[in-house]
Amino acid sequence: MKRLTVLGSTGSIGVNTLDVVRQNRDHYRIFALAAGRNVPVLTSQILEFRPRIAVVATEAIRARLVSSLNESGLGQSDWPELLSGPQALVAISIAAETDVVMSAIVGVAGLEATHAAVGAKKRIALANKEVLVSAGRIVMDAVRASGAELISVDSEHNAAHQCLDGANRREVTKLLLTASGGPFRTTPLAELEKVTPAQALNHPTWRMGNRITIDSATLMNKGFEVIEACWLFDFAPSQVQVVVHPQSAVHAMVEYSDGTVVAQASATDMRMPIQYALTYPERGPAPVPKIDWSKARTWDFGPPDPDKFPLLGLAYRCQETGGSATCTLNAADEIAVEAFLQGEIPYLGIAEVVEETLSRMPNRHAGSIGDILEIDKESRTLARRLVERRAAVVPVEAQAFRPA
């Protein structure tokens, strides 16, 4: 029986991970759950899965969790050990009782714990893009040194893992990552000036958190996936191609030297890649729908529009540049997306803030996780100043971007 530690248990990936566990109770046991601030959901998870340890962001939130558990009627003898803070995340990730770490905390908050789990030779099911986007070289050097297993839960990288499994890498010429194209795939560039947060959050295929949904609209998310793919599978940026595939049935393809293309297709349900990351190299029945091949269907593929999606090209350039560029890219994007959702900048301002932050932030070598966290902090500070400068001159009509 595998013992799981779930970092980010109350988010979308965490909830889906626990559903996979729920369907396979004979195979998995929850050792620890870590959440940020969602005390009601964490309480219900504790009641159902009875972890040994539960971690929250701060002592104040831990006090709220204590009150919630008291109100739940669960006897204190059945409570998990309640901890808080980043060092507690590290502790549960490297604990001897942990076999697999689901790294699903959004942002760099999950970086230190994930890196520590790599050093402890755990299997890491990686659902946190910031780990490799911000610190790819450091993390992958640690993976090679420790022999830890790192399997991405992202649907595209999980699919690439399946396509490459057992392959002769000398015969591989290209990795193709598919993108739905988001809600603005067919929207003329001129109309993007008036995009509202509600429109940008209306993803045609996936239901995700706010930031990743906006990143999917701008294709920044696909740019992050290109960076991750380079680190995960040792590809140069020129060997990774993004293909727009609105049906989101094919998640990745691998091209071989003889022209053969191997594709992975499955339902758009995150529980499938989650289960694959937990059970690899074995496969078992998954709680997801299967493709019905008795029905006629059409799958479309085409190139993304570089003028409508400049952040995708920017991601390629940052990966080619190396150094701290991708760390700054991620930090600036998070600040810009938040500013857009708060009505401080227009939709097209996201790319403008990110590009200006990169142009002003010195690119340097990062030799440790501490260096990465410092660069991330400096990049966010700079991006926030650029947002504030732009917000001061935003025309009145742009205030319609502010959500109710």
FIMARVEX-291055 format. One line per field, with one value per residue (C-alpha): x, y, z; residue in one letter. Coordinates in Angstrom, 1 decimal, always signed. Example, Ala and Ser with C-alpha at 12.3 -4.5 7.8 and 13.67 -1.06 7.14 Angstrom:
2
c1: [+12.3, +13.7]
c2: [-4.5, -1.1]
c3: [+7.8, +7.1]
code: [A, S]
This chain:
404
c1: [+0.0, +1.4, +1.4, +0.6, +1.4, -0.8, +0.6, -2.4, -5.1, -8.0, -7.2, -8.5, -5.6, -5.7, -9.4, -9.0, -6.1, -8.3, -11.0, -8.5, -7.6, -11.3, -11.7, -8.7, -8.6, -6.9, -3.9, -3.4, -3.4, -3.1, -0.2, -0.4, -2.6, -1.4, -3.7, -3.4, -6.5, -9.5, -10.4, -13.9, -12.7, -9.6, -11.8, -14.0, -10.9, -9.5, -12.8, -12.9, -9.2, -7.8, -4.3, -1.6, -0.6, -2.4, -0.5, -1.9, -0.2, -0.1, -0.7, -3.9, -5.3, -4.2, -6.3, -9.3, -8.7, -8.7, -12.1, -13.5, -12.4, -13.9, -17.2, -17.0, -17.5, -14.3, -12.7, -9.3, -7.7, -8.5, -7.2, -4.1, -1.1, -1.7, +1.2, +1.7, +4.3, +6.8, +9.1, +6.1, +5.6, +9.2, +8.9, +5.9, +7.4, +10.6, +9.0, +9.9, +6.1, +5.7, +6.1, +4.6, +4.3, +1.6, +3.1, +0.0, +0.6, +0.2, +3.2, +6.7, +5.3, +5.6, +9.1, +11.2, +9.1, +9.2, +12.9, +13.4, +11.2, +13.5, +16.5, +14.7, +14.3, +10.5, +8.3, +6.9, +3.7, +4.3, +1.3, +3.1, +4.5, +6.5, +8.9, +10.4, +9.6, +11.4, +14.1, +14.3, +18.1, +18.4, +15.5, +16.6, +20.2, +18.8, +16.7, +19.7, +21.8, +19.2, +17.5, +14.0, +11.1, +9.5, +6.3, +4.3, +0.5, +0.0, -2.0, +0.4, +3.6, +1.9, +1.0, +4.5, +5.8, +3.5, +4.6, +8.3, +8.1, +10.5, +11.5, +15.0, +15.7, +18.2, +15.3, +13.0, +13.0, +10.2, +7.7, +4.3, +2.2, -1.4, -3.3, -7.1, -6.5, -8.5, -11.6, -9.9, -8.7, -10.9, -11.2, -9.6, -6.6, -8.3, -11.2, -8.8, -8.5, -11.9, -11.7, -13.2, -12.0, -15.3, -14.7, -11.1, -12.1, -14.6, -12.3, -13.9, -12.5, -11.0, -12.2, -9.3, -8.2, -8.3, -4.6, -4.1, -7.3, -6.1, -2.7, -4.6, -6.3, -3.0, -1.2, +1.3, +0.4, +1.5, +4.7, +5.3, +4.7, +7.3, +9.8, +8.8, +9.0, +12.6, +13.6, +11.6, +12.6, +15.9, +14.6, +15.9, +13.2, +13.4, +12.4, +9.1, +6.3, +2.9, -0.1, -3.7, -6.2, -9.6, -11.1, -8.4, -8.6, -4.9, -2.7, +0.8, +2.6, +6.1, +7.7, +10.4, +13.2, +11.3, +8.3, +6.2, +4.1, +2.9, +0.0, -1.7, -5.4, -7.9, -10.8, -10.2, -10.2, -7.3, -7.9, -6.3, -2.9, -3.0, -3.6, -0.9, +1.6, +0.7, +0.7, +3.4, +4.6, +1.4, -2.0, -5.4, -9.0, -9.4, -12.6, -12.8, -14.9, -13.4, -13.4, -16.4, -15.0, -18.4, -19.2, -17.9, -15.6, -13.3, -10.0, -8.4, -4.8, -3.1, -0.4, -1.0, -1.2, +2.0, +0.5, -2.4, -0.3, +3.0, +3.6, +4.1, +7.0, +8.4, +8.5, +10.5, +13.0, +13.3, +14.1, +16.7, +18.3, +18.6, +19.6, +16.9, +14.8, +12.1, +11.9, +11.2, +8.8, +6.6, +6.7, +5.8, +3.0, +1.4, +1.4, +0.1, -2.7, -3.8, -3.7, -5.9, -8.4, -8.5, -9.2, -5.9, -4.7, -6.4, -6.1, -3.4, -1.5, -0.6, +1.9, +3.2, +3.9, +5.6, +7.8, +8.8, +9.6, +11.9, +13.6, +14.3, +15.2, +18.8, +19.3, +21.6, +22.7, +20.7, +22.7, +20.2, +16.5, +17.2, +18.5, +15.4, +13.1, +15.0, +14.8, +11.1, +10.6, +12.5, +10.7, +7.3, +8.2, +9.3, +6.2, +4.0, +5.6, +5.0, +1.4, +0.9, +2.4, +0.1, -3.0, -2.4, -3.0, -5.7, -8.6, -12.0, -13.6, -11.1, -12.6, -15.2, -12.5, -12.9, -14.9, -18.0]
c2: [+0.0, +3.4, +6.2, +9.6, +13.2, +15.7, +19.2, +21.4, +19.0, +21.5, +22.7, +21.1, +18.6, +17.8, +17.1, +14.9, +13.1, +12.2, +11.0, +8.6, +7.4, +7.1, +4.8, +2.7, +2.5, -0.9, +0.6, +4.1, +5.5, +9.2, +10.0, +13.8, +16.6, +20.2, +23.1, +26.8, +28.5, +26.4, +25.1, +23.8, +21.6, +20.4, +19.5, +17.3, +15.7, +14.9, +13.4, +11.1, +10.2, +10.4, +11.5, +11.3, +15.0, +18.1, +21.2, +24.8, +28.0, +29.9, +29.5, +31.6, +29.2, +26.3, +27.8, +28.0, +24.3, +23.4, +25.1, +23.4, +20.0, +20.6, +21.5, +18.4, +16.1, +14.1, +13.0, +14.6, +11.1, +10.7, +14.1, +14.3, +16.2, +19.8, +21.9, +25.1, +26.9, +26.0, +23.9, +21.6, +21.2, +20.0, +17.7, +15.8, +15.6, +13.9, +11.8, +8.1, +7.4, +9.2, +7.1, +9.5, +13.3, +15.0, +18.4, +20.6, +23.8, +26.7, +29.1, +29.0, +28.1, +24.5, +24.7, +24.1, +21.1, +19.5, +20.0, +18.4, +15.4, +15.0, +14.9, +12.3, +10.0, +10.1, +9.7, +13.1, +13.5, +17.0, +19.3, +22.6, +24.3, +26.8, +24.0, +23.5, +26.9, +28.7, +26.2, +23.6, +23.2, +23.0, +20.5, +18.2, +18.2, +17.0, +14.4, +13.0, +13.0, +11.3, +9.0, +10.3, +9.7, +12.8, +12.2, +15.2, +15.2, +17.9, +16.2, +17.1, +16.1, +13.0, +12.1, +12.8, +10.4, +7.7, +8.3, +8.3, +5.3, +2.7, +4.8, +5.1, +8.8, +8.9, +8.2, +11.0, +14.3, +16.3, +16.6, +18.2, +19.6, +20.3, +23.4, +24.0, +27.6, +28.8, +31.1, +33.5, +31.0, +32.5, +36.1, +38.8, +40.5, +43.9, +42.6, +41.4, +45.0, +44.8, +41.3, +41.1, +38.7, +36.8, +36.2, +35.1, +32.7, +30.9, +28.1, +25.9, +22.6, +22.6, +23.8, +25.2, +27.8, +31.5, +32.0, +28.9, +29.6, +33.1, +31.6, +29.2, +32.1, +33.9, +30.6, +31.5, +28.2, +26.4, +28.4, +27.2, +23.7, +24.1, +25.1, +22.1, +19.7, +20.8, +20.0, +16.9, +15.2, +16.9, +18.7, +21.9, +24.5, +24.1, +20.4, +21.3, +22.4, +23.7, +22.7, +24.1, +21.2, +22.6, +19.2, +18.5, +14.7, +14.3, +15.6, +15.1, +13.5, +12.4, +12.4, +9.9, +10.1, +8.0, +10.3, +8.2, +10.1, +8.4, +10.2, +9.8, +10.5, +10.2, +12.0, +15.5, +14.3, +15.1, +11.9, +9.8, +11.5, +11.6, +7.9, +7.2, +9.2, +7.2, +3.7, +3.9, +1.5, -0.3, +0.7, +0.0, +0.9, +4.7, +6.5, +8.5, +8.2, +6.4, +7.7, +6.3, +5.1, +4.1, +7.7, +9.8, +12.6, +15.2, +16.3, +19.6, +20.7, +24.0, +26.4, +29.1, +32.8, +34.4, +37.9, +37.0, +35.0, +36.8, +35.2, +31.8, +33.2, +35.0, +31.7, +30.1, +33.0, +32.8, +29.1, +29.7, +32.5, +30.4, +31.8, +33.4, +34.5, +31.8, +32.5, +36.2, +35.2, +33.2, +35.8, +38.7, +36.7, +35.9, +39.6, +40.7, +38.1, +39.1, +42.8, +41.9, +40.1, +43.0, +45.5, +47.3, +46.5, +45.4, +41.9, +42.9, +44.6, +41.1, +40.5, +44.1, +43.9, +40.5, +41.7, +44.9, +43.1, +40.8, +43.7, +45.5, +42.5, +41.4, +37.9, +36.0, +32.5, +30.9, +28.3, +27.4, +27.3, +30.4, +32.2, +31.3, +32.6, +35.9, +36.4, +35.5, +38.1, +40.8, +40.1, +40.3, +43.7, +45.0, +43.7, +45.2, +48.7, +48.4, +47.5, +50.4, +52.8, +51.5, +51.5, +55.2, +56.0, +53.4, +55.1, +55.3, +52.8, +50.1, +50.1, +47.7, +45.0, +45.1, +42.0, +42.5]
c3: [+0.0, -1.0, +1.5, +0.1, +1.1, -0.7, -0.9, -1.9, -0.9, -1.2, -4.7, -7.9, -8.3, -4.6, -4.6, -7.7, -6.1, -3.1, -5.4, -7.0, -3.5, -2.7, -5.7, -4.7, -1.0, -1.1, -2.8, -1.2, +2.3, +3.1, +5.4, +5.3, +3.9, +3.4, +2.5, +2.6, +4.0, +3.1, +6.5, +5.7, +2.9, +4.8, +7.8, +5.6, +4.1, +7.6, +8.6, +5.5, +5.0, +8.6, +7.8, +10.4, +9.9, +8.5, +7.6, +7.0, +6.0, +9.4, +13.1, +12.8, +10.3, +12.4, +15.3, +12.9, +12.0, +15.7, +16.1, +13.0, +14.2, +17.6, +15.9, +13.7, +16.7, +15.9, +19.2, +19.8, +20.0, +16.3, +15.2, +13.1, +14.3, +13.3, +12.0, +10.1, +8.0, +5.2, +7.3, +8.2, +4.4, +4.1, +7.1, +5.7, +2.3, +3.5, +6.2, +6.1, +6.1, +2.8, -0.4, -2.9, -2.7, -4.8, -5.3, -6.1, -4.2, -6.5, -6.8, -5.4, -2.0, -2.9, -4.3, -1.2, -0.1, -3.5, -3.8, -0.4, -1.5, -4.5, -2.1, +0.0, -3.1, -3.1, -6.1, -6.9, -8.8, -10.0, -10.5, -9.6, -12.7, -10.7, -9.5, -13.0, -14.5, -11.7, -10.7, -13.5, -13.5, -9.7, -9.4, -12.3, -11.1, -7.7, -9.4, -11.2, -8.1, -5.8, -8.2, -7.2, -9.6, -11.0, -13.0, -14.2, -13.5, -16.2, -18.9, -21.7, -19.9, -18.5, -22.1, -23.3, -20.6, -21.9, -25.6, -24.7, -22.3, -23.6, -26.6, -28.0, -27.4, -30.3, -32.6, -31.2, -33.2, -31.8, -28.9, -29.8, -27.0, -27.7, -26.6, -26.8, -27.9, -24.9, -25.2, -27.7, -30.3, -33.0, -31.6, -33.8, -32.2, -32.2, -30.0, -27.3, -26.1, -24.5, -23.0, -19.5, -16.7, -17.0, -20.7, -20.1, -17.3, -19.6, -20.7, -23.3, -22.1, -18.6, -15.2, -13.3, -10.8, -11.9, -12.6, -14.7, -16.6, -17.6, -18.5, -20.7, -22.4, -23.1, -23.9, -21.1, -19.6, -22.8, -22.6, -19.1, -20.4, -23.1, -20.4, -18.2, -21.1, -21.8, -18.3, -17.8, -21.1, -21.9, -25.1, -26.6, -27.0, -30.8, -30.4, -28.6, -30.8, -29.7, -31.7, -31.3, -30.9, -29.8, -29.0, -26.3, -26.9, -27.9, -25.2, -26.6, -29.6, -30.2, -33.6, -34.5, -37.1, -39.6, -39.5, -37.3, -34.7, -31.5, -29.8, -26.4, -26.4, -23.5, -21.8, -20.5, -16.9, -14.6, -12.6, -15.4, -15.3, -11.5, -11.3, -13.9, -11.9, -8.8, -10.3, -13.1, -14.5, -13.8, -15.1, -13.6, -14.1, -13.7, -12.6, -15.9, -19.0, -22.0, -25.6, -27.5, -30.8, -32.1, -32.6, -35.5, -34.5, -36.0, -34.5, -35.7, -35.4, -36.3, -35.3, -32.7, -33.8, -32.5, -32.7, -30.5, -28.0, -27.6, -24.2, -25.8, -27.9, -24.8, -22.9, -25.7, -25.6, -21.8, -21.9, -24.6, -22.6, -19.4, -16.1, -14.0, -17.0, -16.5, -12.8, -13.6, -16.3, -13.9, -11.1, -13.4, -15.0, -11.7, -10.7, -14.1, -14.1, -10.6, -11.7, -14.7, -12.5, -10.1, -12.9, -12.6, -16.2, -19.4, -20.8, -23.3, -20.4, -19.0, -21.8, -21.7, -17.9, -18.2, -21.1, -19.4, -16.2, -18.1, -19.8, -16.5, -14.3, -14.5, -15.6, -13.3, -12.2, -9.4, -7.5, -4.8, -3.9, -1.7, -4.7, -6.7, -3.9, -3.8, -7.5, -7.5, -4.7, -6.6, -9.9, -8.2, -6.6, -9.9, -11.7, -9.1, -9.5, -13.3, -12.7, -10.3, -12.9, -15.6, -13.3, -12.6, -16.3, -17.1, -18.9, -17.1, -19.5, -18.5, -15.0, -16.5, -16.1, -12.3, -11.3, -9.1]
code: [M, K, R, L, T, V, L, G, S, T, G, S, I, G, V, N, T, L, D, V, V, R, Q, N, R, D, H, Y, R, I, F, A, L, A, A, G, R, N, V, P, V, L, T, S, Q, I, L, E, F, R, P, R, I, A, V, V, A, T, E, A, I, R, A, R, L, V, S, S, L, N, E, S, G, L, G, Q, S, D, W, P, E, L, L, S, G, P, Q, A, L, V, A, I, S, I, A, A, E, T, D, V, V, M, S, A, I, V, G, V, A, G, L, E, A, T, H, A, A, V, G, A, K, K, R, I, A, L, A, N, K, E, V, L, V, S, A, G, R, I, V, M, D, A, V, R, A, S, G, A, E, L, I, S, V, D, S, E, H, N, A, A, H, Q, C, L, D, G, A, N, R, R, E, V, T, K, L, L, L, T, A, S, G, G, P, F, R, T, T, P, L, A, E, L, E, K, V, T, P, A, Q, A, L, N, H, P, T, W, R, M, G, N, R, I, T, I, D, S, A, T, L, M, N, K, G, F, E, V, I, E, A, C, W, L, F, D, F, A, P, S, Q, V, Q, V, V, V, H, P, Q, S, A, V, H, A, M, V, E, Y, S, D, G, T, V, V, A, Q, A, S, A, T, D, M, R, M, P, I, Q, Y, A, L, T, Y, P, E, R, G, P, A, P, V, P, K, I, D, W, S, K, A, R, T, W, D, F, G, P, P, D, P, D, K, F, P, L, L, G, L, A, Y, R, C, Q, E, T, G, G, S, A, T, C, T, L, N, A, A, D, E, I, A, V, E, A, F, L, Q, G, E, I, P, Y, L, G, I, A, E, V, V, E, E, T, L, S, R, M, P, N, R, H, A, G, S, I, G, D, I, L, E, I, D, K, E, S, R, T, L, A, R, R, L, V, E, R, R, A, A, V, V, P, V, E, A, Q, A, F, R, P, A]
